[in-house]
Amino acid sequence: MPFRAGRSTGQVNFEMLHPRDKIEQVMARVYGGEMTTTSGGNVSVRALVVGQSVLDAFDRLEVLEATAKALLSASVLGPGQPMPAAAIDELCEAFGLKPAP
């Protein structure tokens, strides 16, 4: 059975989880730990981001927000599928990023 936020699955090695599942698990902790606020029906999550500049930190926050929204919206469709290594390599090359070890 795949890991789903809010379900007890016994001992789970966090490092072995898919990145999507890691985010779901963290979001479950955030919501369960009352680390959120509501305003006008919107849910706000308190997050700390850092960067080389204020603009860099803001950009990272925007990426975090967009990623969280996409993952939460897509979670109703079922479990995600890992991106092929070739696609990740292509994205890293296109954006000048170093692939994860």
GROMACS elastic network, one bead per residue, 0.5 to 0.9 nm:
[ bonds ]
;  ai    aj funct       b0    kb
    1     4     6  0.87926   500
    1     9     6  0.87220   500
    2     9     6  0.89986   500
    2    79     6  0.75494   500
    3     7     6  0.74553   500
    3     8     6  0.86669   500
    3     9     6  0.70202   500
    3    12     6  0.86973   500
    3    17     6  0.82520   500
    3    21     6  0.67837   500
    3    25     6  0.87245   500
    3    79     6  0.89328   500
    4     7     6  0.58217   500
    4     8     6  0.85303   500
    4     9     6  0.85554   500
    4    21     6  0.71628   500
    4    24     6  0.73808   500
    4    25     6  0.76676   500
    4    79     6  0.86861   500
    5     8     6  0.84054   500
    5    21     6  0.77110   500
    5    24     6  0.56115   500
    5    25     6  0.52492   500
    5    26     6  0.85282   500
    5    27     6  0.80697   500
    5    28     6  0.58504   500
    5    29     6  0.88115   500
    6    24     6  0.89690   500
    6    25     6  0.77686   500
    6    28     6  0.64398   500
    6    29     6  0.88037   500
    8    11     6  0.87316   500
    9    12     6  0.69730   500
   12    15     6  0.87524   500
   12    16     6  0.80447   500
   12    17     6  0.80722   500
   13    16     6  0.54763   500
   13    17     6  0.69459   500
   14    17     6  0.54358   500
   14    18     6  0.87867   500
   14    21     6  0.89296   500
   14    22     6  0.68527   500
   14    25     6  0.88823   500
   15    18     6  0.82199   500
   15    19     6  0.89253   500
   15    22     6  0.82091   500
   16    19     6  0.89622   500
   17    20     6  0.79848   500
   17    21     6  0.59489   500
   17    22     6  0.60008   500
   18    21     6  0.52159   500
   18    22     6  0.62986   500
   18    23     6  0.88380   500
   18    82     6  0.77023   500
   19    23     6  0.63035   500
   19    24     6  0.86540   500
   20    23     6  0.52611   500
   20    24     6  0.63025   500
   20    25     6  0.87187   500
   20    71     6  0.69544   500
   20    80     6  0.75218   500
   21    25     6  0.60805   500
   21    26     6  0.85588   500
   21    80     6  0.89394   500
   22    25     6  0.51213   500
   22    26     6  0.61891   500
   22    27     6  0.85346   500
   23    26     6  0.50903   500
   23    27     6  0.59788   500
   23    28     6  0.84858   500
   23    68     6  0.76009   500
   23    71     6  0.82832   500
   24    27     6  0.50812   500
   24    28     6  0.61224   500
   24    29     6  0.86868   500
   24    68     6  0.86043   500
   24    71     6  0.80176   500
   24    72     6  0.78260   500
   25    28     6  0.51140   500
   25    29     6  0.63879   500
   25    30     6  0.87241   500
   26    29     6  0.50631   500
   26    30     6  0.61684   500
   26    31     6  0.86742   500
   27    31     6  0.60922   500
   27    32     6  0.83074   500
   27    45     6  0.87766   500
   27    68     6  0.85888   500
   28    31     6  0.52461   500
   28    32     6  0.58421   500
   28    33     6  0.82744   500
   29    33     6  0.57294   500
   29    34     6  0.85272   500
   29    35     6  0.85449   500
   30    33     6  0.51544   500
   30    34     6  0.64103   500
   30    35     6  0.52737   500
   30    36     6  0.69721   500
   30    45     6  0.75322   500
   30    46     6  0.85302   500
   31    34     6  0.53646   500
   31    35     6  0.60729   500
   31    36     6  0.62091   500
   31    45     6  0.81704   500
   32    35     6  0.76600   500
   32    36     6  0.89932   500
   33    36     6  0.81558   500
   34    37     6  0.78589   500
   35    44     6  0.87773   500
   35    45     6  0.65430   500
   35    46     6  0.63675   500
   36    43     6  0.66944   500
   36    44     6  0.55249   500
   36    46     6  0.62457   500
   37    42     6  0.83336   500
   37    43     6  0.59473   500
   37    44     6  0.52495   500
   37    45     6  0.67657   500
   37    46     6  0.81179   500
   38    41     6  0.61499   500
   38    42     6  0.55083   500
   38    44     6  0.60535   500
   38    45     6  0.89580   500
   39    42     6  0.53243   500
   39    43     6  0.67116   500
   39    44     6  0.76959   500
   40    43     6  0.85298   500
   47    61     6  0.80392   500
   48    61     6  0.83160   500
   49    57     6  0.57171   500
   49    58     6  0.77312   500
   49    60     6  0.67983   500
   49    61     6  0.62907   500
   50    53     6  0.79782   500
   50    54     6  0.79557   500
   50    56     6  0.76839   500
   50    58     6  0.82930   500
   50    60     6  0.78075   500
   50    61     6  0.87361   500
   51    54     6  0.67201   500
   51    55     6  0.78464   500
   51    56     6  0.50509   500
   51    58     6  0.80992   500
   51    59     6  0.87306   500
   51    60     6  0.76260   500
   52    55     6  0.81919   500
   52    56     6  0.59786   500
   52    57     6  0.71599   500
   53    56     6  0.50540   500
   53    57     6  0.62546   500
   53    58     6  0.85656   500
   54    57     6  0.51270   500
   54    58     6  0.61108   500
   54    59     6  0.85766   500
   55    58     6  0.50209   500
   55    59     6  0.61108   500
   55    60     6  0.86485   500
   56    59     6  0.50607   500
   56    60     6  0.62990   500
   56    61     6  0.86983   500
   57    60     6  0.50954   500
   57    61     6  0.62619   500
   57    62     6  0.87278   500
   58    62     6  0.62516   500
   58    63     6  0.86959   500
   59    62     6  0.50705   500
   59    63     6  0.62939   500
   59    64     6  0.86435   500
   60    63     6  0.50483   500
   60    64     6  0.61374   500
   60    65     6  0.86255   500
   61    65     6  0.61555   500
   61    66     6  0.86174   500
   62    65     6  0.51296   500
   62    66     6  0.61575   500
   62    67     6  0.84921   500
   63    66     6  0.51822   500
   63    67     6  0.59690   500
   63    68     6  0.84616   500
   64    67     6  0.51865   500
   64    68     6  0.60551   500
   64    69     6  0.85751   500
   65    68     6  0.52088   500
   65    69     6  0.61723   500
   65    70     6  0.85967   500
   66    69     6  0.51936   500
   66    70     6  0.61252   500
   66    71     6  0.86017   500
   67    70     6  0.51344   500
   67    71     6  0.60778   500
   67    72     6  0.85014   500
   68    71     6  0.51948   500
   68    72     6  0.60283   500
   68    73     6  0.83994   500
   69    72     6  0.52624   500
   69    73     6  0.59639   500
   69    74     6  0.84300   500
   70    73     6  0.51572   500
   70    74     6  0.59660   500
   70    75     6  0.84647   500
   71    74     6  0.51133   500
   71    75     6  0.59544   500
   71    80     6  0.89057   500
   72    75     6  0.51950   500
   72    76     6  0.75455   500
   73    76     6  0.63993   500
   73    77     6  0.81886   500
   74    77     6  0.55054   500
   74    78     6  0.73791   500
   74    79     6  0.85452   500
   74    80     6  0.80202   500
   75    78     6  0.54742   500
   75    79     6  0.65840   500
   75    80     6  0.75631   500
   76    79     6  0.84101   500
   77    80     6  0.82615   500
   81    84     6  0.89714   500
   82    85     6  0.87575   500
   83    86     6  0.83302   500
   83    87     6  0.66179   500
   83    88     6  0.68281   500
   84    87     6  0.53853   500
   84    88     6  0.65556   500
   84    89     6  0.88140   500
   85    88     6  0.50712   500
   85    89     6  0.61180   500
   85    90     6  0.85706   500
   86    89     6  0.50788   500
   86    90     6  0.61652   500
   86    91     6  0.87167   500
   87    90     6  0.50241   500
   87    91     6  0.62617   500
   87    92     6  0.86205   500
   88    91     6  0.51400   500
   88    92     6  0.61258   500
   88    93     6  0.85845   500
   88    99     6  0.76540   500
   89    92     6  0.50743   500
   89    93     6  0.61524   500
   89    94     6  0.85828   500
   89    98     6  0.87895   500
   89    99     6  0.67897   500
   90    93     6  0.51706   500
   90    94     6  0.61266   500
   90    95     6  0.86820   500
   91    94     6  0.50177   500
   91    95     6  0.61281   500
   91    96     6  0.82449   500
   91    97     6  0.79402   500
   92    95     6  0.53484   500
   92    96     6  0.56746   500
   92    98     6  0.61517   500
   92    99     6  0.61987   500
   93    96     6  0.50824   500
   93    97     6  0.62955   500
   93    98     6  0.79289   500
   93    99     6  0.87781   500
   94    97     6  0.78451   500
   98   101     6  0.87594   500
